[in-house]
Amino acid sequence: MPVDTLTQQIMDLRQKTGAGFMDCKKALAEAGGQVDEALAYLRKKGIADAAKRVGRATGEGLVAYAVQGKAAALIELNCETDFVAKNQEFKRLSEALASDAAGGTISSPEAANSRIEPIQLSMKENIRLRRLERFVLPGPGLLAGYIHLDGKKGALIEIKAFSDAAAASDEIKALAKELLLQIVGSSARYLSKESVPAAEISREREIFTEQVRAEGKPEAAIAKIVDGKVQKLFYQSQCLLEQMSLRDGKVPVAQLVADVAKKLGGAISVARFARYQLGE
């Protein structure tokens, strides 16, 4: 059979069933090139039926993380129902995918399909890896993760340290735990003021300026009032290091980091973080 004809048959079969390329190729080989027989083969194997579920909504699932030495990953695995999300096999799949992502075996949601398909078939439900993020330490530091609300929220953090000994200290481990709770609880979007896109700050300033002007404030005072609003209402809400600690609401997160650095006698900094909330 010419290659172009086979390829066309595979594409036609994929369009009819939604099954994967290799599954369609195998089905055609088993059926001697007969599309109808190949379709029957896929249905018997349950693959065609599973493909019909691909378009169904996946609003449930789990957030999971894994740390493997100098690398770590955070993933969101979706399914259709809460019943499946609570299933131990689904939980094991989420943990395995997080581990694969941390190890670099998978680097995109699509790369996880071969791991997902067998579970999807057995559970008869649409399952997909929605997103993943991977961190790799470039030097001394700590990678840590946290899962909240039985997998509905999760976070990953990378802390840079001045030495391996400092990175392994109880002080940095405690700091990482507190910051992860802060990230999950406060919905921070950015690490610092400097990491906020200039266009977003400009937009916020425009909004605050119009609000203040509408309140009838003196034109000469508007710029200063807007500066205060940007700091308090935007930076302290959206930037992790500008936030007040959830522990007491008085100490800035940046101060928590500085205190640990002073105690250990060297530079400590938060390099980055990731936060996932199911369906967000």
C-alpha positions in Angstrom: 0.0 0.0 0.0 1.5 3.4 -0.9 2.5 5.5 2.0 0.3 8.4 1.1 -2.8 6.2 0.9 -2.0 4.6 4.3 -1.5 8.0 5.8 -4.8 9.2 4.4 -6.6 6.2 5.8 -5.1 6.8 9.2 -6.2 10.4 9.2 -9.7 9.4 8.1 -9.9 6.8 10.9 -8.6 9.3 13.4 -11.3 11.8 12.3 -14.0 9.2 12.7 -12.9 7.9 16.1 -10.6 10.5 17.7 -8.2 7.6 18.4 -4.4 8.2 18.4 -2.2 7.9 15.3 -0.5 4.6 16.4 -3.8 3.0 17.4 -5.3 3.8 14.0 -2.2 2.5 12.2 -2.3 -0.8 14.2 -6.0 -1.2 13.6 -5.5 -0.8 9.9 -2.7 -3.4 10.0 -4.9 -5.8 11.9 -7.8 -5.2 9.4 -5.7 -5.6 6.3 -6.2 -2.0 5.3 -10.0 -2.2 5.5 -11.3 1.0 7.2 -14.6 -0.5 8.4 -12.8 -3.5 9.9 -10.3 -1.2 11.5 -13.1 0.8 13.0 -14.7 -2.4 14.4 -11.3 -3.3 15.8 -11.0 0.0 17.6 -14.5 -0.3 19.0 -13.8 -3.8 20.3 -10.7 -2.5 22.0 -12.7 0.3 23.5 -10.5 2.9 21.9 -13.1 4.4 19.7 -15.5 4.7 22.6 -12.9 6.4 24.6 -12.2 8.9 21.8 -15.9 10.0 21.9 -15.3 11.2 25.4 -12.5 13.6 24.4 -14.9 16.5 23.9 -16.6 16.1 27.2 -15.9 18.7 29.9 -13.2 18.1 32.4 -13.9 20.3 35.3 -12.7 18.0 38.1 -9.3 16.5 38.8 -6.2 17.0 41.0 -3.2 19.2 41.4 0.0 17.3 42.2 3.7 17.9 42.5 6.9 15.9 42.7 10.5 16.8 43.7 13.4 14.8 42.3 16.7 16.0 43.5 17.5 19.3 41.7 14.2 19.3 39.7 10.5 19.6 40.6 7.2 19.9 38.8 3.6 20.9 39.4 0.8 19.5 37.3 -3.0 19.7 36.9 -4.7 16.5 35.8 -8.4 16.9 34.8 -11.3 14.5 34.6 -15.1 14.8 34.3 -16.4 13.8 37.7 -15.4 14.2 41.3 -16.0 10.5 41.7 -13.1 9.7 39.4 -10.9 12.5 41.0 -11.2 10.7 44.3 -10.3 7.3 42.8 -7.0 5.9 44.0 -6.0 4.9 40.5 -6.5 8.5 39.2 -4.5 9.8 42.2 -1.6 7.4 41.4 -1.7 8.6 37.8 -1.5 12.3 38.9 1.5 11.4 41.1 3.2 9.4 38.3 2.7 12.3 35.8 4.1 14.8 38.3 7.1 12.5 38.8 7.6 12.1 35.0 7.4 15.9 34.6 9.9 16.5 37.3 12.2 13.9 35.8 11.9 15.5 32.3 10.2 12.5 30.8 7.2 14.6 29.7 7.6 18.3 28.9 4.1 19.0 27.6 0.5 17.9 28.2 0.5 16.1 24.8 3.5 14.0 25.8 1.4 12.5 28.6 -1.3 11.0 26.4 0.2 7.5 26.2 0.3 7.3 30.0 -3.3 8.6 30.3 -5.0 6.5 27.6 -5.0 3.2 29.5 -6.6 4.8 32.6 -9.0 6.7 30.5 -10.1 3.4 28.9 -10.5 1.6 32.2 -12.4 4.5 33.8 -14.5 5.3 30.7 -14.0 9.0 31.3 -12.2 11.9 29.6 -8.9 12.5 31.3 -6.3 15.1 30.3 -3.2 16.7 31.6 -4.1 20.4 31.4 -0.8 22.0 32.3 2.6 21.5 34.0 5.5 23.6 35.2 9.0 22.3 35.9 11.8 24.0 38.0 15.4 23.0 37.9 17.9 24.3 40.5 20.9 26.1 38.8 22.9 26.1 42.1 22.5 25.7 45.8 18.8 26.0 46.9 15.6 24.2 47.8 12.6 23.0 45.8 9.4 22.4 47.7 5.8 21.9 47.0 2.4 21.9 48.8 -1.0 20.5 48.0 -4.1 22.0 49.6 -7.8 21.0 49.9 -7.2 17.4 48.8 -5.6 18.3 45.5 -7.8 21.3 44.6 -4.9 23.8 45.0 -1.1 23.4 44.9 2.1 25.4 44.7 5.8 24.9 44.0 8.6 27.2 45.1 12.3 27.6 44.4 14.5 29.2 47.0 18.1 30.2 46.2 20.7 29.8 49.0 24.3 30.7 49.4 25.4 27.1 50.1 24.2 23.5 50.0 24.4 23.4 53.8 22.1 26.5 54.1 19.7 25.0 51.5 19.4 21.9 53.7 18.8 23.8 56.9 15.6 23.6 59.0 15.3 27.4 58.7 14.9 27.3 54.9 12.6 24.3 55.0 10.4 26.1 57.5 10.5 29.3 55.3 9.5 27.3 52.2 6.6 25.7 54.0 5.3 29.1 55.2 5.7 30.7 51.8 3.9 27.8 50.1 1.0 28.3 52.5 1.1 32.0 51.7 1.1 31.4 47.9 -1.8 29.0 48.0 -3.8 31.1 50.5 -3.2 34.6 49.0 -3.4 33.9 45.2 -0.2 35.8 44.5 0.4 36.2 40.7 3.9 37.7 40.7 7.0 37.3 42.7 7.9 41.0 43.1 7.2 44.5 41.8 9.9 44.1 39.2 8.2 41.0 37.7 4.9 42.8 36.9 4.6 43.7 33.2 4.8 47.4 32.7 1.6 47.4 30.6 -0.3 46.0 33.5 0.9 48.6 36.0 0.1 51.3 33.4 -3.4 50.0 33.1 -3.8 49.9 36.9 -2.6 53.5 37.2 -5.0 54.7 34.6 -7.9 53.0 36.4 -6.9 54.4 39.8 -6.4 57.9 38.3 -9.9 57.9 36.9 -11.3 56.7 40.2 -9.5 59.3 42.2 -10.4 62.1 39.8 -14.0 61.1 39.9 -13.9 61.4 43.7 -13.0 65.1 43.2 -9.5 65.0 44.6 -7.2 68.0 43.8 -5.3 67.4 40.5 -2.0 68.1 42.2 -2.6 65.3 44.7 -3.8 62.7 42.3 -0.4 61.2 41.4 0.6 60.7 45.0 -2.8 59.1 45.9 -2.5 56.8 42.9 1.0 55.7 44.0 -0.4 54.7 47.3 -3.3 52.8 45.7 -0.9 50.9 43.4 1.2 49.9 46.3 -1.6 48.9 48.7 -4.3 47.6 46.3 -2.1 46.1 43.6 1.4 45.2 44.7 0.4 44.1 48.2 -2.3 41.9 46.7 -0.6 40.5 43.6 3.1 40.3 44.5 4.3 37.6 46.9 7.2 39.6 48.4 5.0 42.7 48.9 2.3 40.8 50.7 1.8 40.8 54.5 2.4 37.4 56.1 -0.8 35.5 56.5 0.6 34.4 59.9 0.0 37.7 61.6 -0.9 40.2 58.8 1.9 42.6 60.0 5.2 41.3 58.7 5.9 41.6 54.9 6.9 38.3 53.2 10.1 40.0 52.0 11.0 40.5 55.7 10.5 36.8 56.4 13.0 35.9 53.8 15.4 38.6 55.0 15.2 37.3 58.6 16.2 33.8 57.5 19.1 35.1 55.5 20.3 37.1 58.5 20.0 34.1 60.8 21.9 31.8 58.4 24.5 34.5 57.6 24.2 34.7 53.8 22.1 35.5 50.8 18.7 33.8 50.6 16.1 34.7 47.9 12.9 33.4 46.4 13.7 32.6 42.7 10.2 31.8 41.5 7.0 30.0 42.3 4.0 28.4 40.6 0.5 28.2 41.8 -2.3 26.0 40.4 -6.0 26.0 41.4 -8.2 23.4 39.8 -10.0 24.8 36.8 -8.6 28.3 37.3 
